[in-house]
Structure formats: C-alpha cells, structure tokens
Amino acid sequence: MRIEKFEDLECWKRARIVTKKVYTLTKPKGFASDYRLRDQITGASVSIMNNMAEGFDSQSNREFVRFLTYARRSVSEVQNCLYVALDQNYIDEATFKELYNECTEVRKITDGLMRYLRSKTKRS
C-alpha cells in the first residue's frame, strides 16, 4: 500500500482509535468533572494524532521523525494519565489494561516507522 496522506499511516489510524476511546471514557460524570485530568488525557491523545499528521507534511524524513518523537511522548502521557484515572476509580483495571495496551501498540508501530525513516535518511 502506498502512503499518500497521513490518514494512510497505520500509527495514525491506531492513535485515532485511542483518542476515540479516551473521549468515551472521560464522558461519565466522575471523570468528566475532573477537568484537569480530563483535559490532560484528551489533549495528549489528540496530540498523538496531530503530531503524526504535522510530521507527515514536514517534507523531510528527519523532521517527520522529530514529530513522531513528540507523538510517542504523548502516548506516554496518555498512559500516565490512565494510572491517575485508575487510582481515582474513574476506570476499572480491565479498561486501564485495554487502553494502556492499545497505547503500547501505537508506540510500537510509531517506533517501526521511525526506524524506517531513519534508515532512509542514512541512505540519502
């Protein structure tokens, strides 16, 4: 498959799923009224997608890798916020594990893309 737009990136597609799940889990009353945590985790999840999209259009592999690094950091931020949500009983252990693991998959796919882009940069 040829990648012609950021929507073709597997890491972006999976990040979109994470973002959708994050927004869904922050809607119930307890979580929704914890404005700081709600805004932090939703912002971080959107940041994953935004950085992937922005990096894709950067027109250089080196710059794309830089933005993917930011996206990767935002994945960790979402995972960290999941711990807070778990500790505050906004989510249960099963929900925590499911979304945490989904984030881990986004990171792995992103890491693979970064390795590929770095290898292309070295050959150029």
Phi and psi in degrees as GROMACS dihedral restraints (atoms count N, CA, C in turn):
[ dihedral_restraints ]
;  ai    aj    ak    al  type     phi  dphi    fc
    3     4     5     6     1   -86.8    20    10
    4     5     6     7     1   134.6    20    10
    6     7     8     9     1   -95.7    20    10
    7     8     9    10     1   112.2    20    10
    9    10    11    12     1  -113.4    20    10
   10    11    12    13     1   -18.4    20    10
   12    13    14    15     1  -147.4    20    10
   13    14    15    16     1   159.9    20    10
   15    16    17    18     1   -60.0    20    10
   16    17    18    19     1   -27.8    20    10
   18    19    20    21     1   -65.7    20    10
   19    20    21    22     1   -15.1    20    10
   21    22    23    24     1   -81.7    20    10
   22    23    24    25     1   -15.6    20    10
   24    25    26    27     1   -71.0    20    10
   25    26    27    28     1   127.6    20    10
   27    28    29    30     1   -62.4    20    10
   28    29    30    31     1   -38.9    20    10
   30    31    32    33     1   -63.5    20    10
   31    32    33    34     1   -36.7    20    10
   33    34    35    36     1   -68.3    20    10
   34    35    36    37     1   -42.0    20    10
   36    37    38    39     1   -59.1    20    10
   37    38    39    40     1   -44.1    20    10
   39    40    41    42     1   -70.6    20    10
   40    41    42    43     1   -35.6    20    10
   42    43    44    45     1   -63.9    20    10
   43    44    45    46     1   -35.7    20    10
   45    46    47    48     1   -63.0    20    10
   46    47    48    49     1   -40.0    20    10
   48    49    50    51     1   -62.9    20    10
   49    50    51    52     1   -44.6    20    10
   51    52    53    54     1   -58.6    20    10
   52    53    54    55     1   -46.5    20    10
   54    55    56    57     1   -61.0    20    10
   55    56    57    58     1   -43.0    20    10
   57    58    59    60     1   -61.2    20    10
   58    59    60    61     1   -43.6    20    10
   60    61    62    63     1   -65.9    20    10
   61    62    63    64     1   -39.9    20    10
   63    64    65    66     1   -61.4    20    10
   64    65    66    67     1   -46.2    20    10
   66    67    68    69     1   -62.8    20    10
   67    68    69    70     1   -37.9    20    10
   69    70    71    72     1   -65.4    20    10
   70    71    72    73     1   -43.2    20    10
   72    73    74    75     1   -74.7    20    10
   73    74    75    76     1   -17.6    20    10
   75    76    77    78     1   -91.1    20    10
   76    77    78    79     1     0.2    20    10
   78    79    80    81     1   -77.9    20    10
   79    80    81    82     1   -35.5    20    10
   81    82    83    84     1   -57.6    20    10
   82    83    84    85     1   153.2    20    10
   84    85    86    87     1   -49.8    20    10
   85    86    87    88     1   -51.7    20    10
   87    88    89    90     1   -59.3    20    10
   88    89    90    91     1   -51.7    20    10
   90    91    92    93     1   -65.7    20    10
   91    92    93    94     1   -42.6    20    10
   93    94    95    96     1   -61.2    20    10
   94    95    96    97     1   -30.3    20    10
   96    97    98    99     1   -89.6    20    10
   97    98    99   100     1    -4.4    20    10
   99   100   101   102     1   -90.1    20    10
  100   101   102   103     1    77.6    20    10
  102   103   104   105     1   -56.3    20    10
  103   104   105   106     1   -41.8    20    10
  105   106   107   108     1   -62.2    20    10
  106   107   108   109     1   -50.9    20    10
  108   109   110   111     1   -68.4    20    10
  109   110   111   112     1   -43.4    20    10
  111   112   113   114     1   -57.6    20    10
  112   113   114   115     1   -48.1    20    10
  114   115   116   117     1   -67.6    20    10
  115   116   117   118     1   -34.7    20    10
  117   118   119   120     1   -66.4    20    10
  118   119   120   121     1   -48.1    20    10
  120   121   122   123     1   -73.5    20    10
  121   122   123   124     1   -36.8    20    10
  123   124   125   126     1   -69.8    20    10
  124   125   126   127     1   -40.2    20    10
  126   127   128   129     1   -62.2    20    10
  127   128   129   130     1   -41.9    20    10
  129   130   131   132     1   -65.5    20    10
  130   131   132   133     1   -39.9    20    10
  132   133   134   135     1   -67.1    20    10
  133   134   135   136     1   -40.7    20    10
  135   136   137   138     1   -66.0    20    10
  136   137   138   139     1   -35.7    20    10
  138   139   140   141     1   -61.3    20    10
  139   140   141   142     1   -34.2    20    10
  141   142   143   144     1   -58.1    20    10
  142   143   144   145     1   -53.1    20    10
  144   145   146   147     1   -63.4    20    10
  145   146   147   148     1   -45.3    20    10
  147   148   149   150     1   -60.2    20    10
  148   149   150   151     1   -44.6    20    10
  150   151   152   153     1   -66.8    20    10
  151   152   153   154     1   -35.9    20    10
  153   154   155   156     1   -64.3    20    10
  154   155   156   157     1   -44.6    20    10
  156   157   158   159     1   -66.1    20    10
  157   158   159   160     1   -45.9    20    10
  159   160   161   162     1   -63.6    20    10
  160   161   162   163     1   -42.8    20    10
  162   163   164   165     1   -64.5    20    10
  163   164   165   166     1   -37.6    20    10
  165   166   167   168     1   -57.6    20    10
  166   167   168   169     1   -38.6    20    10
  168   169   170   171     1   -92.3    20    10
  169   170   171   172     1    15.2    20    10
  171   172   173   174     1   -76.3    20    10
  172   173   174   175     1   -16.6    20    10
  174   175   176   177     1    70.0    20    10
  175   176   177   178     1    17.8    20    10
  177   178   179   180     1  -150.3    20    10
  178   179   180   181     1   140.8    20    10
  180   181   182   183     1   -62.9    20    10
  181   182   183   184     1   -39.2    20    10
  183   184   185   186     1   -61.1    20    10
  184   185   186   187     1   -44.7    20    10
  186   187   188   189     1   -68.3    20    10
  187   188   189   190     1   -38.5    20    10
  189   190   191   192     1   -60.1    20    10
  190   191   192   193     1   -45.6    20    10
  192   193   194   195     1   -59.5    20    10
  193   194   195   196     1   -39.9    20    10
  195   196   197   198     1   -60.2    20    10
  196   197   198   199     1   -44.8    20    10
  198   199   200   201     1   -70.2    20    10
  199   200   201   202     1   -34.1    20    10
  201   202   203   204     1   -65.3    20    10
  202   203   204   205     1   -32.3    20    10
  204   205   206   207     1   -64.1    20    10
  205   206   207   208     1   -40.5    20    10
  207   208   209   210     1   -63.8    20    10
  208   209   210   211     1   -41.8    20    10
  210   211   212   213     1   -61.0    20    10
  211   212   213   214     1   -42.1    20    10
  213   214   215   216     1   -60.7    20    10
  214   215   216   217     1   -41.0    20    10
  216   217   218   219     1   -63.7    20    10
  217   218   219   220     1   -38.1    20    10
  219   220   221   222     1   -67.1    20    10
  220   221   222   223     1   -31.6    20    10
  222   223   224   225     1   -59.3    20    10
  223   224   225   226     1   -45.8    20    10
  225   226   227   228     1   -63.0    20    10
  226   227   228   229     1   -36.3    20    10
  228   229   230   231     1   -64.2    20    10
  229   230   231   232     1   -42.5    20    10
  231   232   233   234     1   -61.5    20    10
  232   233   234   235     1   -45.7    20    10
  234   235   236   237     1   -60.6    20    10
  235   236   237   238     1   -41.7    20    10
  237   238   239   240     1   -62.3    20    10
  238   239   240   241     1   -44.1    20    10
  240   241   242   243     1   -63.5    20    10
  241   242   243   244     1   -30.8    20    10
  243   244   245   246     1   -62.2    20    10
  244   245   246   247     1   -36.7    20    10
  246   247   248   249     1   -61.5    20    10
  247   248   249   250     1   -43.1    20    10
  249   250   251   252     1   -63.4    20    10
  250   251   252   253     1   -44.5    20    10
  252   253   254   255     1   -61.0    20    10
  253   254   255   256     1   -40.1    20    10
  255   256   257   258     1   -65.2    20    10
  256   257   258   259     1   -47.1    20    10
  258   259   260   261     1   -64.0    20    10
  259   260   261   262     1   -27.3    20    10
  261   262   263   264     1   -92.1    20    10
  262   263   264   265     1     5.3    20    10
  264   265   266   267     1    62.1    20    10
  265   266   267   268     1    29.0    20    10
  267   268   269   270     1   -80.4    20    10
  268   269   270   271     1   -26.7    20    10
  270   271   272   273     1  -133.4    20    10
  271   272   273   274     1   157.4    20    10
  273   274   275   276     1   -93.7    20    10
  274   275   276   277     1   172.6    20    10
  276   277   278   279     1   -59.2    20    10
  277   278   279   280     1   -40.7    20    10
  279   280   281   282     1   -64.8    20    10
  280   281   282   283     1   -43.1    20    10
  282   283   284   285     1   -64.1    20    10
  283   284   285   286     1   -43.3    20    10
  285   286   287   288     1   -55.5    20    10
  286   287   288   289     1   -52.6    20    10
  288   289   290   291     1   -62.1    20    10
  289   290   291   292     1   -42.1    20    10
  291   292   293   294     1   -60.7    20    10
  292   293   294   295     1   -50.1    20    10
  294   295   296   297     1   -73.6    20    10
  295   296   297   298     1   -36.5    20    10
  297   298   299   300     1   -59.9    20    10
  298   299   300   301     1   -45.1    20    10
  300   301   302   303     1   -66.9    20    10
  301   302   303   304     1   -36.2    20    10
  303   304   305   306     1   -62.0    20    10
  304   305   306   307     1   -41.8    20    10
  306   307   308   309     1   -61.4    20    10
  307   308   309   310     1   -41.6    20    10
  309   310   311   312     1   -60.4    20    10
  310   311   312   313     1   -39.1    20    10
  312   313   314   315     1   -65.6    20    10
  313   314   315   316     1   -41.1    20    10
  315   316   317   318     1   -59.0    20    10
  316   317   318   319     1   -44.1    20    10
  318   319   320   321     1   -62.1    20    10
  319   320   321   322     1   -44.2    20    10
  321   322   323   324     1   -62.7    20    10
  322   323   324   325     1   -43.8    20    10
  324   325   326   327     1   -65.2    20    10
  325   326   327   328     1   -42.2    20    10
  327   328   329   330     1   -62.3    20    10
  328   329   330   331     1   -43.5    20    10
  330   331   332   333     1   -60.0    20    10
  331   332   333   334     1   -40.6    20    10
  333   334   335   336     1   -62.5    20    10
  334   335   336   337     1   -42.5    20    10
  336   337   338   339     1   -64.8    20    10
  337   338   339   340     1   -39.8    20    10
  339   340   341   342     1   -63.4    20    10
  340   341   342   343     1   -42.8    20    10
  342   343   344   345     1   -60.9    20    10
  343   344   345   346     1   -43.2    20    10
  345   346   347   348     1   -61.5    20    10
  346   347   348   349     1   -47.9    20    10
  348   349   350   351     1   -64.3    20    10
  349   350   351   352     1   -39.1    20    10
  351   352   353   354     1   -64.1    20    10
  352   353   354   355     1   -39.8    20    10
  354   355   356   357     1   -66.2    20    10
  355   356   357   358     1   -35.5    20    10
  357   358   359   360     1   -69.3    20    10
  358   359   360   361     1   -35.5    20    10
  360   361   362   363     1   -66.7    20    10
  361   362   363   364     1   -40.1    20    10
  363   364   365   366     1   -66.6    20    10
  364   365   366   367     1   -32.2    20    10
  366   367   368   369     1   -78.0    20    10
  367   368   369   370     1   -20.7    20    10
